[in-house]
């Protein structure tokens, strides 16, 4: 992902984790589908999405 794509994603998410609705913290995790590689969003460091 480019820096612009990451910035756009963070803006769409309003800086919040879409799963726990908390701030993303210092080290957000790029959540992606392991089969397709599709990036779903950024999650808080201690949150992991299944699937």
mmCIF file of the N, C-alpha and C atoms, coordinates in Angstrom:
data_MODEL
# 
_entry.id   MODEL 
# 
loop_
_atom_site.group_PDB 
_atom_site.id 
_atom_site.type_symbol 
_atom_site.label_atom_id 
_atom_site.label_alt_id 
_atom_site.label_comp_id 
_atom_site.label_asym_id 
_atom_site.label_entity_id 
_atom_site.label_seq_id 
_atom_site.pdbx_PDB_ins_code 
_atom_site.Cartn_x 
_atom_site.Cartn_y 
_atom_site.Cartn_z 
_atom_site.occupancy 
_atom_site.B_iso_or_equiv 
_atom_site.pdbx_formal_charge 
_atom_site.auth_seq_id 
_atom_site.auth_comp_id 
_atom_site.auth_asym_id 
_atom_site.auth_atom_id 
_atom_site.pdbx_PDB_model_num 
ATOM 1   N N  . UNK A 1 1  ? 0.836   -1.174  0.000  1.00 0.00 ? 1  UNK A N  1 
ATOM 2   C CA . UNK A 1 1  ? 0.000   0.000   0.000  1.00 0.00 ? 1  UNK A CA 1 
ATOM 3   C C  . UNK A 1 1  ? 0.882   1.239   0.000  1.00 0.00 ? 1  UNK A C  1 
ATOM 4   N N  . UNK A 1 2  ? 0.414   2.226   -0.708 1.00 0.00 ? 2  UNK A N  1 
ATOM 5   C CA . UNK A 1 2  ? 1.145   3.487   -0.722 1.00 0.00 ? 2  UNK A CA 1 
ATOM 6   C C  . UNK A 1 2  ? 0.785   4.300   0.515  1.00 0.00 ? 2  UNK A C  1 
ATOM 7   N N  . UNK A 1 3  ? 1.578   5.296   0.809  1.00 0.00 ? 3  UNK A N  1 
ATOM 8   C CA . UNK A 1 3  ? 1.294   6.173   1.941  1.00 0.00 ? 3  UNK A CA 1 
ATOM 9   C C  . UNK A 1 3  ? -0.054  6.877   1.754  1.00 0.00 ? 3  UNK A C  1 
ATOM 10  N N  . UNK A 1 4  ? -0.359  7.266   0.518  1.00 0.00 ? 4  UNK A N  1 
ATOM 11  C CA . UNK A 1 4  ? -1.632  7.914   0.224  1.00 0.00 ? 4  UNK A CA 1 
ATOM 12  C C  . UNK A 1 4  ? -2.794  6.973   0.488  1.00 0.00 ? 4  UNK A C  1 
ATOM 13  N N  . UNK A 1 5  ? -2.665  5.710   0.099  1.00 0.00 ? 5  UNK A N  1 
ATOM 14  C CA . UNK A 1 5  ? -3.731  4.732   0.341  1.00 0.00 ? 5  UNK A CA 1 
ATOM 15  C C  . UNK A 1 5  ? -3.952  4.526   1.841  1.00 0.00 ? 5  UNK A C  1 
ATOM 16  N N  . UNK A 1 6  ? -2.871  4.460   2.595  1.00 0.00 ? 6  UNK A N  1 
ATOM 17  C CA . UNK A 1 6  ? -2.979  4.298   4.045  1.00 0.00 ? 6  UNK A CA 1 
ATOM 18  C C  . UNK A 1 6  ? -3.660  5.524   4.653  1.00 0.00 ? 6  UNK A C  1 
ATOM 19  N N  . UNK A 1 7  ? -3.246  6.722   4.236  1.00 0.00 ? 7  UNK A N  1 
ATOM 20  C CA . UNK A 1 7  ? -3.861  7.952   4.737  1.00 0.00 ? 7  UNK A CA 1 
ATOM 21  C C  . UNK A 1 7  ? -5.350  7.993   4.425  1.00 0.00 ? 7  UNK A C  1 
ATOM 22  N N  . UNK A 1 8  ? -5.730  7.599   3.206  1.00 0.00 ? 8  UNK A N  1 
ATOM 23  C CA . UNK A 1 8  ? -7.138  7.577   2.809  1.00 0.00 ? 8  UNK A CA 1 
ATOM 24  C C  . UNK A 1 8  ? -7.935  6.593   3.674  1.00 0.00 ? 8  UNK A C  1 
ATOM 25  N N  . UNK A 1 9  ? -7.350  5.421   3.927  1.00 0.00 ? 9  UNK A N  1 
ATOM 26  C CA . UNK A 1 9  ? -8.012  4.410   4.741  1.00 0.00 ? 9  UNK A CA 1 
ATOM 27  C C  . UNK A 1 9  ? -8.222  4.930   6.160  1.00 0.00 ? 9  UNK A C  1 
ATOM 28  N N  . UNK A 1 10 ? -7.194  5.555   6.722  1.00 0.00 ? 10 UNK A N  1 
ATOM 29  C CA . UNK A 1 10 ? -7.307  6.090   8.073  1.00 0.00 ? 10 UNK A CA 1 
ATOM 30  C C  . UNK A 1 10 ? -8.360  7.188   8.149  1.00 0.00 ? 10 UNK A C  1 
ATOM 31  N N  . UNK A 1 11 ? -8.437  8.000   7.117  1.00 0.00 ? 11 UNK A N  1 
ATOM 32  C CA . UNK A 1 11 ? -9.450  9.057   7.082  1.00 0.00 ? 11 UNK A CA 1 
ATOM 33  C C  . UNK A 1 11 ? -10.854 8.456   7.030  1.00 0.00 ? 11 UNK A C  1 
ATOM 34  N N  . UNK A 1 12 ? -11.050 7.446   6.183  1.00 0.00 ? 12 UNK A N  1 
ATOM 35  C CA . UNK A 1 12 ? -12.364 6.786   6.090  1.00 0.00 ? 12 UNK A CA 1 
ATOM 36  C C  . UNK A 1 12 ? -12.771 6.146   7.410  1.00 0.00 ? 12 UNK A C  1 
ATOM 37  N N  . UNK A 1 13 ? -11.795 5.648   8.144  1.00 0.00 ? 13 UNK A N  1 
ATOM 38  C CA . UNK A 1 13 ? -12.063 4.991   9.430  1.00 0.00 ? 13 UNK A CA 1 
ATOM 39  C C  . UNK A 1 13 ? -12.103 5.992   10.576 1.00 0.00 ? 13 UNK A C  1 
ATOM 40  N N  . UNK A 1 14 ? -11.871 7.262   10.293 1.00 0.00 ? 14 UNK A N  1 
ATOM 41  C CA . UNK A 1 14 ? -11.851 8.321   11.317 1.00 0.00 ? 14 UNK A CA 1 
ATOM 42  C C  . UNK A 1 14 ? -10.836 8.020   12.417 1.00 0.00 ? 14 UNK A C  1 
ATOM 43  N N  . UNK A 1 15 ? -9.755  7.304   12.061 1.00 0.00 ? 15 UNK A N  1 
ATOM 44  C CA . UNK A 1 15 ? -8.708  6.988   13.022 1.00 0.00 ? 15 UNK A CA 1 
ATOM 45  C C  . UNK A 1 15 ? -9.087  5.945   14.051 1.00 0.00 ? 15 UNK A C  1 
ATOM 46  N N  . UNK A 1 16 ? -10.219 5.254   13.819 1.00 0.00 ? 16 UNK A N  1 
ATOM 47  C CA . UNK A 1 16 ? -10.699 4.265   14.778 1.00 0.00 ? 16 UNK A CA 1 
ATOM 48  C C  . UNK A 1 16 ? -10.638 2.856   14.209 1.00 0.00 ? 16 UNK A C  1 
ATOM 49  N N  . UNK A 1 17 ? -10.456 1.897   15.089 1.00 0.00 ? 17 UNK A N  1 
ATOM 50  C CA . UNK A 1 17 ? -10.513 0.493   14.713 1.00 0.00 ? 17 UNK A CA 1 
ATOM 51  C C  . UNK A 1 17 ? -11.959 0.147   14.386 1.00 0.00 ? 17 UNK A C  1 
ATOM 52  N N  . UNK A 1 18 ? -12.233 -0.450  13.218 1.00 0.00 ? 18 UNK A N  1 
ATOM 53  C CA . UNK A 1 18 ? -13.608 -0.784  12.859 1.00 0.00 ? 18 UNK A CA 1 
ATOM 54  C C  . UNK A 1 18 ? -14.193 -1.930  13.677 1.00 0.00 ? 18 UNK A C  1 
ATOM 55  N N  . UNK A 1 19 ? -13.364 -2.637  14.417 1.00 0.00 ? 19 UNK A N  1 
ATOM 56  C CA . UNK A 1 19 ? -13.846 -3.768  15.208 1.00 0.00 ? 19 UNK A CA 1 
ATOM 57  C C  . UNK A 1 19 ? -14.151 -3.347  16.648 1.00 0.00 ? 19 UNK A C  1 
ATOM 58  N N  . UNK A 1 20 ? -13.190 -2.692  17.307 1.00 0.00 ? 20 UNK A N  1 
ATOM 59  C CA . UNK A 1 20 ? -13.384 -2.341  18.717 1.00 0.00 ? 20 UNK A CA 1 
ATOM 60  C C  . UNK A 1 20 ? -13.763 -0.874  18.920 1.00 0.00 ? 20 UNK A C  1 
ATOM 61  N N  . UNK A 1 21 ? -13.691 -0.056  17.845 1.00 0.00 ? 21 UNK A N  1 
ATOM 62  C CA . UNK A 1 21 ? -14.052 1.361   17.861 1.00 0.00 ? 21 UNK A CA 1 
ATOM 63  C C  . UNK A 1 21 ? -13.163 2.217   18.754 1.00 0.00 ? 21 UNK A C  1 
ATOM 64  N N  . UNK A 1 22 ? -11.980 1.701   19.108 1.00 0.00 ? 22 UNK A N  1 
ATOM 65  C CA . UNK A 1 22 ? -10.998 2.481   19.863 1.00 0.00 ? 22 UNK A CA 1 
ATOM 66  C C  . UNK A 1 22 ? -10.020 3.096   18.875 1.00 0.00 ? 22 UNK A C  1 
ATOM 67  N N  . UNK A 1 23 ? -9.200  3.999   19.371 1.00 0.00 ? 23 UNK A N  1 
ATOM 68  C CA . UNK A 1 23 ? -8.135  4.548   18.550 1.00 0.00 ? 23 UNK A CA 1 
ATOM 69  C C  . UNK A 1 23 ? -7.182  3.443   18.114 1.00 0.00 ? 23 UNK A C  1 
ATOM 70  N N  . UNK A 1 24 ? -6.496  3.662   17.010 1.00 0.00 ? 24 UNK A N  1 
ATOM 71  C CA . UNK A 1 24 ? -5.623  2.628   16.449 1.00 0.00 ? 24 UNK A CA 1 
ATOM 72  C C  . UNK A 1 24 ? -4.319  2.458   17.211 1.00 0.00 ? 24 UNK A C  1 
ATOM 73  N N  . UNK A 1 25 ? -3.930  3.432   18.001 1.00 0.00 ? 25 UNK A N  1 
ATOM 74  C CA . UNK A 1 25 ? -2.689  3.322   18.765 1.00 0.00 ? 25 UNK A CA 1 
ATOM 75  C C  . UNK A 1 25 ? -1.465  3.593   17.904 1.00 0.00 ? 25 UNK A C  1 
ATOM 76  N N  . UNK A 1 26 ? -0.297  3.290   18.440 1.00 0.00 ? 26 UNK A N  1 
ATOM 77  C CA . UNK A 1 26 ? 0.966   3.593   17.779 1.00 0.00 ? 26 UNK A CA 1 
ATOM 78  C C  . UNK A 1 26 ? 1.324   2.620   16.663 1.00 0.00 ? 26 UNK A C  1 
ATOM 79  N N  . UNK A 1 27 ? 0.834   1.396   16.755 1.00 0.00 ? 27 UNK A N  1 
ATOM 80  C CA . UNK A 1 27 ? 1.204   0.369   15.770 1.00 0.00 ? 27 UNK A CA 1 
ATOM 81  C C  . UNK A 1 27 ? -0.041  -0.344  15.246 1.00 0.00 ? 27 UNK A C  1 
ATOM 82  N N  . UNK A 1 28 ? -0.832  0.324   14.405 1.00 0.00 ? 28 UNK A N  1 
ATOM 83  C CA . UNK A 1 28 ? -2.030  -0.345  13.880 1.00 0.00 ? 28 UNK A CA 1 
ATOM 84  C C  . UNK A 1 28 ? -1.646  -1.540  13.006 1.00 0.00 ? 28 UNK A C  1 
ATOM 85  N N  . UNK A 1 29 ? -2.541  -2.478  12.928 1.00 0.00 ? 29 UNK A N  1 
ATOM 86  C CA . UNK A 1 29 ? -2.357  -3.706  12.142 1.00 0.00 ? 29 UNK A CA 1 
ATOM 87  C C  . UNK A 1 29 ? -3.157  -3.580  10.846 1.00 0.00 ? 29 UNK A C  1 
ATOM 88  N N  . UNK A 1 30 ? -2.511  -3.875  9.723  1.00 0.00 ? 30 UNK A N  1 
ATOM 89  C CA . UNK A 1 30 ? -3.221  -3.881  8.441  1.00 0.00 ? 30 UNK A CA 1 
ATOM 90  C C  . UNK A 1 30 ? -3.932  -5.215  8.328  1.00 0.00 ? 30 UNK A C  1 
ATOM 91  N N  . UNK A 1 31 ? -5.252  -5.186  8.433  1.00 0.00 ? 31 UNK A N  1 
ATOM 92  C CA . UNK A 1 31 ? -6.054  -6.397  8.346  1.00 0.00 ? 31 UNK A CA 1 
ATOM 93  C C  . UNK A 1 31 ? -6.278  -6.733  6.873  1.00 0.00 ? 31 UNK A C  1 
ATOM 94  N N  . UNK A 1 32 ? -5.954  -7.964  6.507  1.00 0.00 ? 32 UNK A N  1 
ATOM 95  C CA . UNK A 1 32 ? -6.102  -8.371  5.107  1.00 0.00 ? 32 UNK A CA 1 
ATOM 96  C C  . UNK A 1 32 ? -6.536  -9.826  5.023  1.00 0.00 ? 32 UNK A C  1 
ATOM 97  N N  . UNK A 1 33 ? -7.122  -10.166 3.892  1.00 0.00 ? 33 UNK A N  1 
ATOM 98  C CA . UNK A 1 33 ? -7.536  -11.535 3.608  1.00 0.00 ? 33 UNK A CA 1 
ATOM 99  C C  . UNK A 1 33 ? -6.296  -12.315 3.186  1.00 0.00 ? 33 UNK A C  1 
ATOM 100 N N  . UNK A 1 34 ? -6.000  -13.380 3.895  1.00 0.00 ? 34 UNK A N  1 
ATOM 101 C CA . UNK A 1 34 ? -4.788  -14.152 3.606  1.00 0.00 ? 34 UNK A CA 1 
ATOM 102 C C  . UNK A 1 34 ? -4.862  -14.909 2.285  1.00 0.00 ? 34 UNK A C  1 
ATOM 103 N N  . UNK A 1 35 ? -6.050  -15.172 1.811  1.00 0.00 ? 35 UNK A N  1 
ATOM 104 C CA . UNK A 1 35 ? -6.188  -15.882 0.539  1.00 0.00 ? 35 UNK A CA 1 
ATOM 105 C C  . UNK A 1 35 ? -6.071  -14.942 -0.657 1.00 0.00 ? 35 UNK A C  1 
ATOM 106 N N  . UNK A 1 36 ? -6.717  -13.776 -0.575 1.00 0.00 ? 36 UNK A N  1 
ATOM 107 C CA . UNK A 1 36 ? -6.738  -12.865 -1.725 1.00 0.00 ? 36 UNK A CA 1 
ATOM 108 C C  . UNK A 1 36 ? -5.750  -11.718 -1.602 1.00 0.00 ? 36 UNK A C  1 
ATOM 109 N N  . UNK A 1 37 ? -5.306  -11.439 -0.376 1.00 0.00 ? 37 UNK A N  1 
ATOM 110 C CA . UNK A 1 37 ? -4.420  -10.311 -0.146 1.00 0.00 ? 37 UNK A CA 1 
ATOM 111 C C  . UNK A 1 37 ? -5.152  -8.979  -0.037 1.00 0.00 ? 37 UNK A C  1 
ATOM 112 N N  . UNK A 1 38 ? -6.484  -9.003  -0.186 1.00 0.00 ? 38 UNK A N  1 
ATOM 113 C CA . UNK A 1 38 ? -7.271  -7.772  -0.131 1.00 0.00 ? 38 UNK A CA 1 
ATOM 114 C C  . UNK A 1 38 ? -7.171  -7.138  1.254  1.00 0.00 ? 38 UNK A C  1 
ATOM 115 N N  . UNK A 1 39 ? -6.830  -5.860  1.288  1.00 0.00 ? 39 UNK A N  1 
ATOM 116 C CA . UNK A 1 39 ? -6.756  -5.125  2.546  1.00 0.00 ? 39 UNK A CA 1 
ATOM 117 C C  . UNK A 1 39 ? -8.159  -4.695  2.932  1.00 0.00 ? 39 UNK A C  1 
ATOM 118 N N  . UNK A 1 40 ? -8.537  -5.029  4.185  1.00 0.00 ? 40 UNK A N  1 
ATOM 119 C CA . UNK A 1 40 ? -9.881  -4.705  4.665  1.00 0.00 ? 40 UNK A CA 1 
ATOM 120 C C  . UNK A 1 40 ? -9.897  -3.443  5.505  1.00 0.00 ? 40 UNK A C  1 
ATOM 121 N N  . UNK A 1 41 ? -8.794  -3.115  6.115  1.00 0.00 ? 41 UNK A N  1 
ATOM 122 C CA . UNK A 1 41 ? -8.732  -1.919  6.950  1.00 0.00 ? 41 UNK A CA 1 
ATOM 123 C C  . UNK A 1 41 ? -7.608  -2.024  7.951  1.00 0.00 ? 41 UNK A C  1 
ATOM 124 N N  . UNK A 1 42 ? -7.494  -1.010  8.771  1.00 0.00 ? 42 UNK A N  1 
ATOM 125 C CA . UNK A 1 42 ? -6.501  -0.999  9.837  1.00 0.00 ? 42 UNK A CA 1 
ATOM 126 C C  . UNK A 1 42 ? -7.221  -1.273  11.142 1.00 0.00 ? 42 UNK A C  1 
ATOM 127 N N  . UNK A 1 43 ? -6.633  -2.133  11.955 1.00 0.00 ? 43 UNK A N  1 
ATOM 128 C CA . UNK A 1 43 ? -7.224  -2.442  13.256 1.00 0.00 ? 43 UNK A CA 1 
ATOM 129 C C  . UNK A 1 43 ? -6.255  -2.071  14.348 1.00 0.00 ? 43 UNK A C  1 
ATOM 130 N N  . UNK A 1 44 ? -6.779  -1.924  15.566 1.00 0.00 ? 44 UNK A N  1 
ATOM 131 C CA . UNK A 1 44 ? -5.933  -1.674  16.720 1.00 0.00 ? 44 UNK A CA 1 
ATOM 132 C C  . UNK A 1 44 ? -4.936  -2.837  16.837 1.00 0.00 ? 44 UNK A C  1 
ATOM 133 N N  . UNK A 1 45 ? -3.772  -2.548  17.376 1.00 0.00 ? 45 UNK A N  1 
ATOM 134 C CA . UNK A 1 45 ? -2.698  -3.538  17.434 1.00 0.00 ? 45 UNK A CA 1 
ATOM 135 C C  . UNK A 1 45 ? -3.128  -4.848  18.095 1.00 0.00 ? 45 UNK A C  1 
ATOM 136 N N  . UNK A 1 46 ? -3.964  -4.766  19.125 1.00 0.00 ? 46 UNK A N  1 
ATOM 137 C CA . UNK A 1 46 ? -4.336  -5.981  19.863 1.00 0.00 ? 46 UNK A CA 1 
ATOM 138 C C  . UNK A 1 46 ? -5.612  -6.637  19.346 1.00 0.00 ? 46 UNK A C  1 
ATOM 139 N N  . UNK A 1 47 ? -6.119  -6.188  18.189 1.00 0.00 ? 47 UNK A N  1 
ATOM 140 C CA . UNK A 1 47 ? -7.338  -6.750  17.584 1.00 0.00 ? 47 UNK A CA 1 
ATOM 141 C C  . UNK A 1 47 ? -6.958  -7.515  16.321 1.00 0.00 ? 47 UNK A C  1 
ATOM 142 N N  . UNK A 1 48 ? -7.482  -8.695  16.183 1.00 0.00 ? 48 UNK A N  1 
ATOM 143 C CA . UNK A 1 48 ? -7.273  -9.471  14.957 1.00 0.00 ? 48 UNK A CA 1 
ATOM 144 C C  . UNK A 1 48 ? -8.626  -9.953  14.471 1.00 0.00 ? 48 UNK A C  1 
ATOM 145 N N  . UNK A 1 49 ? -8.878  -9.790  13.185 1.00 0.00 ? 49 UNK A N  1 
ATOM 146 C CA . UNK A 1 49 ? -10.139 -10.235 12.592 1.00 0.00 ? 49 UNK A CA 1 
ATOM 147 C C  . UNK A 1 49 ? -9.954  -11.627 12.013 1.00 0.00 ? 49 UNK A C  1 
ATOM 148 N N  . UNK A 1 50 ? -10.960 -12.453 12.148 1.00 0.00 ? 50 UNK A N  1 
ATOM 149 C CA . UNK A 1 50 ? -10.932 -13.776 11.533 1.00 0.00 ? 50 UNK A CA 1 
ATOM 150 C C  . UNK A 1 50 ? -11.476 -13.688 10.120 1.00 0.00 ? 50 UNK A C  1 
ATOM 151 N N  . UNK A 1 51 ? -10.975 -14.578 9.277  1.00 0.00 ? 51 UNK A N  1 
ATOM 152 C CA . UNK A 1 51 ? -11.550 -14.664 7.937  1.00 0.00 ? 51 UNK A CA 1 
ATOM 153 C C  . UNK A 1 51 ? -10.672 -14.230 6.886  1.00 0.00 ? 51 UNK A C  1 
# 
